[in-house]
Amino acid sequence: MDLRNIAIIAHVDHGKTTLVDELLKQSGTYRDNQTTTERAMDSNDLERERGITILAKATSVEWQGTRINIVDTPGHADFGGEVERILSMVDGVVLLVDAAEGPMPQTKFVTSKALALGLKPIVVVNKVDKSDGEPDRALDECFDLFASLDANEGQLDFPVLYASGRAGWADQELDGPRADLSALFDLIVSHVESPEQQQKVSEPFSMLATTLGADQFIGRILTGRVETGRLKAGETVKALSRDGERIEQFRCTKILAFRGLSKTAIDEAVAGDIVSLAGMSKATVADTICALDVSDAIPSLAIDPPTISVTFGINDSPLAGRDGKKVQSRVIRKRLMDEAETNVAIRVTDTPSGESFEVAGRGELQMGVLIENMRREGFELSISRPRVLFREEDGVRLEPIEEVTIDVDEEYSGVVIEKLTGSRKGDLAEMKSAGAGKTRVIAHVPSRGLIGYQGEFMTDTRGTGVLNRVFYNWSAHKGPIPGRRAGVLISMENGSSVPYALFNLEDRGKFFIGVQEDVYQGMIIGEHNRENDLEVNPLKGKKLTNVRASGTDEAVRLTTPMKMSLEEAIAYIDNDELVEVTPKVIRLRKVHLDPHERKRASRSA
């Protein structure tokens, strides 16, 4: 059977997963009366809740005798490691561009990776049926983007389709029949070349592992594209590391191929096809699985380095161990090591104390997703403020710079530019009108300056602004960047918060806790109105006397407390603070709970 391998790439919310849904429906994957789900590829709970793709996943459809393997990729730069690996498995990419927004930072990031590998793109201008869509402008910007990324002649001569993923149609003309996606299927078959690996069927078997998964019945599963030869289920193969060292020899117990939304066991894997193998115990991502007589490893792509690190530690607060089951440092370490094995963009290192671990990754969202998964599994953790990773080159200290693209209403553009280019040490690169009363601002800002900015940005733009960031380059260290301005309110007692006490403290600042919540000494319960930290007593009750007239006690009315999500809490804390994460609650606390220790630490700092 004829074969095509493609990846669907685009910025966040440009409609990748929705388009894959329609491709599955129209290729006959489902029975006529079968119930279908929206965003079928977003299989885990967190993806469904947030409405984003986190893990890259493969599926396959049949179209007029050709099998098309489709890989759905995440759109956030934080999960760029997934995209970089996946692109080595495919022969072409479908680049989706929103007709209203045009190419965005993540579009640029993924496209540059695809062009560098020599993949030929198909550009699909999506959401052309929206009222604010400008498909011609979006297409011109795409061409400019390709030209700026040094695309070759063949890549610049890309075919274009106009589509609406939600409505399930794609046409070569803007005013076409708008019936179905057959134009896209036909274009994939005609434009994308069949895998050149198919010519190497007679050679010994080899395959580069690109993703690692696990199945509760068959154990570890490695997915990749077969580079050469054939492999039958039950044959013995070996695994080689990147350096060509032998890791292990094992019997391939199962070969699974993607058929629609499910994995189906097949008897034989052939060069060019994307399959999953089971049976190995040590082999991991970027290793080569090959026949016993092969001695050379397949070269794997270099992955962009991590830019931030977060310290994961045990939860040592007075309320530790109440909610979670997994609280020991060795259990946390094992879980982090398992994560680093499957996710190449994450790096885990031990600290001298042995009770905490440095986890380096791409961004706050990636860290937030990892922590959220761990808390759902029953872990209790304490999380530090994200720190930026620096480099030394020729005695000069370098720091990561990110390209920030902001779409904001014109009246708020002034305050946004002021904050990015002022205290956060950013450089304004471009500013232009984006139509409909919006301004697009592009700035190059140090990663340090963006930690904790998202919440402030949403406040400044009244929730209407959209901020996207992607790694730009390394630049010389830009000097100190001030952190959070406001101080915090710290509890000085252990116990349960009292309405009367909170009511009397309301003029001191805004609270993060409500009434009848457990608090302890050193826990952060609110934000102070001033720049210094203040210790307060949230347990103070009203002094009672035996002389009391009826009606003198008024019911206390409290302001609703601010409840932070996990990412907001991580971005909010300062260097001397931690986020306490348990399966049920998220609390903020000081590193040193005792006030005397805090004073001592602040003097020595």
C-alpha positions in Angstrom: 0.0 0.0 0.0 1.1 3.5 -0.9 2.2 5.5 2.2 2.4 9.2 3.3 3.7 10.5 6.7 2.7 14.1 7.6 2.7 16.3 10.7 0.2 19.0 11.4 1.9 22.1 12.8 0.6 25.5 13.9 0.4 28.0 16.7 -1.9 27.5 19.7 -5.6 27.5 18.9 -5.2 27.7 15.1 -7.2 24.4 14.8 -4.8 21.5 14.5 -6.7 18.9 16.6 -10.1 20.0 15.2 -8.9 19.5 11.6 -7.6 16.0 12.5 -11.1 15.2 13.9 -12.6 16.1 10.5 -9.9 14.1 8.6 -10.7 11.1 10.7 -14.5 11.5 10.1 -14.3 12.0 6.4 -11.9 9.2 5.7 -14.3 6.6 7.0 -12.5 5.9 10.3 -15.8 5.9 12.2 -18.9 3.7 11.4 -22.0 5.6 10.2 -23.7 5.4 13.6 -20.6 5.5 15.8 -20.5 8.2 18.5 -17.6 10.6 18.0 -15.9 12.9 20.4 -14.6 16.4 19.8 -10.8 16.8 19.8 -10.5 13.0 19.7 -6.7 13.2 19.7 -6.5 15.1 23.1 -6.8 11.9 25.1 -5.6 12.8 28.6 -7.7 14.7 31.2 -5.5 17.7 31.4 -5.6 18.2 27.6 -9.3 18.1 27.6 -9.7 20.5 30.6 -7.3 23.1 29.2 -8.3 22.7 25.6 -4.6 22.4 24.5 -2.5 19.6 23.1 0.4 18.6 25.3 1.7 15.3 23.9 2.2 14.7 20.2 0.1 11.7 19.0 -0.1 9.7 15.8 -3.1 8.4 13.9 -3.6 7.1 10.4 -6.4 7.2 7.8 -6.9 5.6 4.4 -7.7 7.7 1.4 -8.3 6.0 -2.0 -5.8 3.2 -1.4 -3.1 5.4 0.3 -2.4 5.2 4.0 -1.7 8.6 5.5 0.0 8.6 8.9 -0.9 11.9 10.6 0.9 13.3 13.7 -0.9 16.0 15.7 1.5 18.3 17.5 1.2 20.7 20.5 1.2 24.4 19.7 2.8 25.9 22.8 6.5 26.7 22.7 6.9 25.0 26.1 6.2 21.6 24.5 8.5 22.3 21.5 10.6 19.3 22.4 7.7 17.1 21.3 7.5 18.8 17.9 11.3 18.7 17.3 11.4 14.9 17.8 8.2 14.2 15.8 9.4 16.1 12.6 12.1 13.5 12.1 9.4 10.8 11.5 7.5 12.6 8.7 8.1 13.5 5.0 5.9 16.6 4.8 4.0 19.1 7.0 0.6 20.8 6.9 1.1 24.3 8.2 -2.1 25.7 9.6 -2.4 29.5 9.8 -5.4 31.4 11.3 -6.9 33.7 8.7 -7.3 36.5 11.3 -4.1 36.2 13.3 -1.6 35.2 10.6 1.7 33.5 11.4 2.5 33.7 15.2 5.7 33.0 17.2 5.1 29.3 17.5 4.3 29.0 13.8 7.8 30.5 13.2 9.5 28.2 15.7 8.0 25.0 14.2 8.3 26.1 10.6 12.0 26.9 11.0 12.5 23.3 12.3 10.5 21.8 9.5 12.4 23.8 6.8 15.8 23.0 8.3 14.9 19.3 7.8 14.1 19.9 4.1 10.3 19.1 4.5 8.0 20.5 1.9 5.1 22.4 3.5 1.4 22.6 2.5 -0.1 25.9 3.8 -3.7 25.7 4.9 -5.3 29.1 5.7 -7.8 28.0 8.4 -10.9 29.7 9.8 -11.6 31.7 6.6 -15.3 31.7 7.4 -14.8 34.0 10.4 -15.8 37.6 10.1 -12.5 39.1 11.0 -10.5 36.8 8.7 -8.0 38.3 6.2 -6.8 35.3 4.3 -4.8 37.2 1.7 -2.8 39.1 4.4 -2.2 35.9 6.3 -0.9 34.3 3.1 1.5 37.2 2.3 2.8 37.0 5.9 3.4 33.3 5.5 5.5 33.9 2.3 7.5 36.6 4.2 8.1 34.2 7.0 9.4 31.4 4.7 11.7 33.9 3.0 13.1 35.1 6.3 13.7 31.5 7.4 15.9 30.9 4.2 13.5 28.4 2.6 14.7 26.9 -0.7 12.9 27.3 -4.0 10.9 24.1 -3.7 9.7 25.1 -0.2 8.8 28.6 -1.3 6.7 27.2 -4.1 4.1 25.9 -1.6 0.5 24.9 -2.4 -2.2 26.8 -0.6 -5.7 25.7 0.5 -8.4 27.7 2.2 -10.3 25.8 4.9 -12.5 25.7 7.9 -11.5 22.9 10.1 -14.7 23.1 12.2 -17.0 23.1 9.2 -14.9 20.3 7.6 -14.1 21.7 4.2 -10.9 22.8 2.3 -10.8 24.3 -1.2 -8.1 25.6 -3.6 -10.1 28.8 -4.2 -11.5 31.1 -1.5 -15.0 30.9 -3.1 -14.9 27.2 -3.8 -17.8 24.7 -3.3 -16.9 24.3 0.5 -18.2 20.7 0.5 -15.5 18.5 2.1 -11.8 17.9 2.7 -11.1 15.9 -0.4 -8.9 18.7 -1.8 -6.6 18.4 1.2 -6.4 14.6 1.0 -5.6 14.8 -2.7 -3.0 17.4 -2.2 -1.3 15.4 0.6 -1.1 12.4 -1.7 0.2 14.4 -4.7 2.5 16.9 -3.0 4.1 14.9 -0.2 6.5 12.3 -1.4 6.2 8.7 -0.3 8.9 7.8 2.3 12.3 7.2 0.7 12.7 4.5 3.3 10.5 2.3 1.2 13.4 1.7 -1.2 15.5 0.2 1.7 13.2 -2.7 2.4 15.8 -5.3 1.5 18.4 -3.9 4.0 18.7 -5.1 7.7 16.1 -3.7 10.1 16.7 -0.3 11.9 14.4 2.3 13.6 15.0 5.5 15.6 12.8 5.7 18.7 11.2 9.1 18.9 8.6 8.7 21.7 8.3 6.5 24.7 5.0 5.4 26.2 3.8 2.7 28.5 0.9 0.2 28.4 -0.4 -1.4 31.6 -0.6 -4.8 29.8 2.4 -4.9 27.6 4.9 -2.6 29.4 7.2 -0.1 27.7 6.4 1.0 24.1 8.8 2.9 21.8 7.3 4.6 18.7 9.2 5.7 15.6 9.5 5.3 11.9 11.1 2.2 10.4 14.2 3.5 8.5 15.3 0.2 6.8 14.2 -3.4 6.4 11.4 -5.4 7.9 10.6 -6.7 11.4 8.3 -9.6 12.3 6.8 -9.9 15.7 8.8 -12.3 17.9 12.2 -11.5 16.2 15.2 -10.7 18.4 16.7 -7.2 18.0 19.1 -5.0 19.9 19.1 -1.4 21.0 22.1 1.0 20.4 22.7 4.3 22.1 23.5 7.5 20.2 27.2 6.7 20.4 26.7 3.2 19.0 27.1 1.4 22.3 24.9 -1.7 22.8 22.3 -1.2 25.5 20.4 -4.5 25.4 19.2 -7.3 23.3 15.5 -8.2 23.4 12.7 -10.1 21.7 10.1 -7.8 20.1 6.9 -9.1 21.7 4.5 -6.9 19.8 4.4 -4.6 16.8 1.6 -2.0 17.0 0.5 0.2 14.1 -1.9 3.2 14.2 -5.2 2.4 12.6 -7.6 5.3 13.2 -7.7 6.1 16.9 -6.6 2.8 18.1 -3.4 0.8 18.0 -3.6 -2.5 16.2 -1.2 -5.4 16.5 0.4 -6.3 13.1 2.6 -9.2 12.1 5.3 -7.2 10.2 6.7 -3.7 10.2 8.0 -2.4 6.9 10.4 0.5 6.1 8.6 3.8 6.0 5.7 3.0 8.3 5.3 4.5 11.8 5.0 1.8 14.4 5.3 1.1 18.1 7.4 -1.8 19.4 7.2 -3.6 22.8 9.5 -5.9 24.7 12.4 -3.7 25.6 13.4 -2.9 29.2 16.2 -0.2 28.9 16.0 1.3 25.5 14.6 4.9 25.4 14.1 7.9 23.2 16.8 8.7 20.6 18.1 5.1 20.8 18.3 3.0 17.6 16.4 -0.4 17.5 18.0 -2.6 14.9 18.8 -6.1 13.7 21.7 -7.9 15.4 24.1 -7.5 12.5 23.8 -3.6 12.4 26.5 -1.7 14.2 25.9 2.0 13.4 23.3 4.1 15.3 21.0 6.4 13.4 21.9 10.1 14.1 19.2 11.8 16.1 18.4 15.5 16.1 19.8 17.9 18.7 17.1 19.3 20.9 17.1 23.0 22.0 18.4 23.3 25.6 16.1 24.1 28.6 15.9 27.8 29.6 14.4 27.7 33.2 14.8 25.5 36.3 12.5 24.8 39.2 13.4 23.0 42.5 11.0 20.2 43.4 11.3 19.3 47.1 9.5 17.3 49.7 6.6 19.0 51.5 7.9 19.8 55.0 5.1 22.1 56.2 3.1 21.4 59.4 0.2 20.2 57.3 2.2 17.7 55.2 1.0 14.2 54.6 -2.7 14.9 55.1 -3.9 14.7 51.5 -1.2 12.9 49.5 0.0 9.4 49.5 3.4 9.9 47.8 5.5 12.2 50.0 9.0 10.6 50.2 11.9 12.1 48.3 12.9 8.8 46.7 9.3 8.4 45.2 9.5 12.0 43.9 12.9 11.3 42.4 11.8 8.2 40.6 8.8 10.0 39.2 10.9 12.8 37.9 13.5 10.5 36.4 10.6 8.6 34.6 9.4 12.0 33.2 12.9 13.0 32.0 13.2 9.6 30.2 10.0 10.2 28.1 10.3 13.9 27.7 13.6 15.0 26.1 13.1 18.7 26.9 13.3 18.1 30.7 16.5 17.6 32.6 16.6 16.4 36.3 19.6 16.8 38.6 20.0 16.0 42.3 20.9 18.6 44.9 23.4 18.1 47.7 20.7 17.8 50.4 19.1 14.9 48.6 15.6 16.0 49.5 15.1 18.3 46.5 15.7 18.1 42.8 16.5 20.6 40.1 14.1 20.2 37.1 15.1 22.2 34.0 12.6 22.7 31.2 11.3 25.1 28.5 8.8 27.3 30.4 6.4 27.8 33.3 3.5 26.1 31.4 5.5 22.9 30.9 6.5 22.8 34.6 2.9 23.6 35.6 1.6 20.6 33.6 4.2 18.3 35.1 3.3 19.4 38.7 -0.4 19.1 37.9 0.0 15.6 36.7 2.0 14.7 39.8 -0.5 16.2 42.3 -3.3 14.2 40.5 -1.2 11.0 41.1 -1.1 11.8 44.8 2.2 13.6 45.3 2.9 16.3 47.8 5.6 18.8 46.7 7.1 22.1 47.6 8.0 24.2 44.5 10.5 27.1 44.3 10.4 30.1 42.1 11.5 29.4 38.5 15.1 30.5 37.8 16.6 31.3 34.5 19.5 29.1 33.3 22.6 31.2 32.3 25.5 30.3 30.0 29.2 31.2 30.1 30.9 31.8 26.7 34.4 33.3 26.6 34.1 34.6 30.1 30.8 36.5 29.3 27.6 35.6 31.1 24.8 35.0 28.7 21.0 34.8 29.4 18.1 33.6 27.2 16.1 36.2 25.4 12.5 35.5 24.3 10.6 37.0 21.4 7.3 38.2 22.8 4.4 38.9 20.4 1.5 40.8 22.0 -1.9 41.5 20.4 -3.5 44.2 22.5 -6.2 47.0 22.3 -4.7 50.3 21.2 -5.5 52.1 24.5 -3.4 49.6 26.5 -0.4 49.3 24.2 1.4 52.2 26.1 1.4 50.5 29.5 2.5 47.2 28.0 5.5 48.7 26.1 6.4 50.7 29.1 6.6 47.6 31.4 8.4 45.4 28.9 11.1 48.0 27.8 11.4 49.7 31.3 12.1 47.6 34.4 12.0 44.3 32.5 14.9 45.4 30.2 13.3 44.4 26.9 13.9 45.9 23.4 11.0 46.9 21.2 11.5 45.2 17.8 8.3 46.0 15.9 4.9 47.7 16.4 2.1 47.7 13.9 -1.7 47.8 13.6 -3.4 44.4 13.6 -6.8 45.7 12.5 -10.0 45.9 14.5 -8.6 48.4 16.9 -5.7 46.1 17.9 -2.0 46.7 18.0 0.7 44.0 17.5 3.8 44.6 19.6 6.9 42.4 19.1 9.7 42.8 21.7 12.8 40.9 22.7 12.7 40.5 26.5 15.0 38.5 28.8 13.3 35.4 30.2 13.9 36.7 33.7 11.7 39.7 33.0 8.8 37.5 31.8 8.6 35.3 34.9 5.5 36.4 36.8 4.5 38.9 34.1 1.4 37.0 32.7 -0.9 37.9 35.6 0.2 41.6 35.6 -0.3 41.7 31.8 -3.9 40.4 32.1 -4.6 43.1 34.7 -3.1 45.9 32.6 -5.0 44.9 29.4 -8.3 44.2 31.3 -8.1 40.5 30.2 -8.2 41.4 26.4 -4.5 41.0 25.5 -2.9 37.9 24.1 0.8 37.2 24.8 2.9 34.6 23.1 6.5 33.9 23.7 9.2 31.8 22.1 12.9 31.4 22.6 14.9 33.9 20.5 18.6 33.8 21.3 21.3 34.1 24.0 22.5 37.6 24.8 24.8 39.3 27.3 23.4 39.6 30.9 21.3 42.7 31.2 21.8 43.5 34.9 19.3 43.2 37.8 15.6 43.0 37.1 13.3 43.9 40.1 10.9 41.2 41.2 7.5 41.6 42.8 6.8 45.0 44.3 4.2 44.2 47.0 5.0 42.5 50.3 2.9 39.6 51.7 0.8 38.9 54.8 2.3 36.0 56.8 0.4 34.0 59.4 2.1 34.0 62.9 0.0 31.2 64.4 -1.1 27.6 63.6 -4.8 26.9 63.5 -8.0 27.7 61.6 -8.7 31.2 60.2 -11.5 33.2 61.9 -13.9 35.6 60.1 -13.6 38.3 62.8 -9.8 38.4 62.4 -9.8 38.5 58.6 -12.4 41.3 58.7 -10.2 43.4 60.9 -7.2 42.8 58.6 -8.9 43.6 55.3 -7.5 47.1 55.1 -4.0 45.7 55.2 -4.3 44.0 51.8 -6.1 41.3 49.8 -6.4 37.7 51.1 -5.6 34.4 49.4 -7.5 32.4 52.0 -11.2 32.3 53.2 -12.6 31.4 56.6 -12.2 28.1 58.4 -9.0 27.3 56.4 -6.0 25.6 58.0 -3.1 28.0 58.4 0.3 27.7 60.0 3.2 29.9 61.1 5.1 31.2 58.1 2.2 30.5 55.6 1.4 33.4 53.2 -2.2 34.3 53.5 -2.5 37.5 51.4 -0.7 40.3 49.7 0.3 43.4 51.7 -0.7 46.9 50.5 2.9 48.1 51.0 6.3 46.8 49.9 7.3 45.1 53.2 6.1 41.7 54.6 3.8 41.8 57.6 3.1 39.1 60.1 -0.6 39.0 61.1 -2.8 36.8 63.3 -5.7 35.3 61.3 -6.9 33.3 64.4 -7.8 36.3 66.7 -11.4 35.9 68.0 -13.7 38.5 69.5 -13.3 39.0 73.3 -16.5 38.0 74.9 -18.1 39.6 78.0 -21.2 38.6 79.9 -22.8 42.0 79.3 -24.1 42.0 75.8 -27.1 43.8 74.2 -28.9 42.0 71.5 -28.2 43.3 68.0 -24.7 44.8 68.7 -23.0 42.0 66.8 -23.2 42.6 63.1 -22.6 39.8 60.7 -19.1 40.1 59.2 -19.0 40.6 55.4 -15.7 39.5 53.9 -14.3 40.3 50.4 -14.0 37.2 48.3 -10.4 35.9 48.5 -8.1 35.6 45.4 -7.7 31.9 44.5 -4.6 31.3 42.4 -4.1 28.5 39.9 -0.9 26.5 40.0 0.9 28.5 37.2 -0.2 31.8 38.8 1.1 30.7 42.2 4.5 29.6 40.7 4.8 32.9 38.9 3.8 35.0 41.9 6.2 33.8 44.6 9.5 35.4 45.3 13.0 33.8 45.8 12.4 33.3 49.6 9.0 31.7 49.1 7.6 28.2 48.1 4.4 26.8 46.7 3.1 23.9 48.7 1.2 21.6 46.3 -1.0 18.7 47.5 -3.7 16.7 45.7 -6.4 19.0 47.2 -4.9 22.4 47.9 -2.3 24.9 46.7 -0.7 27.0 49.5 2.0 29.7 49.5 4.6 29.8 52.2 8.0 31.2 53.2 11.1 29.0 52.9 11.8 29.6 56.6 8.7 29.3 58.7 10.2 30.6 61.9 10.4 34.5 61.9 13.8 34.5 63.6 15.2 32.2 60.8 13.7 34.5 58.2 15.5 37.6 59.7 18.8 35.6 59.9 18.4 34.5 56.2 17.6 38.1 55.0 20.7 39.5 56.8 23.0 36.9 55.2 21.5 37.4 51.7 
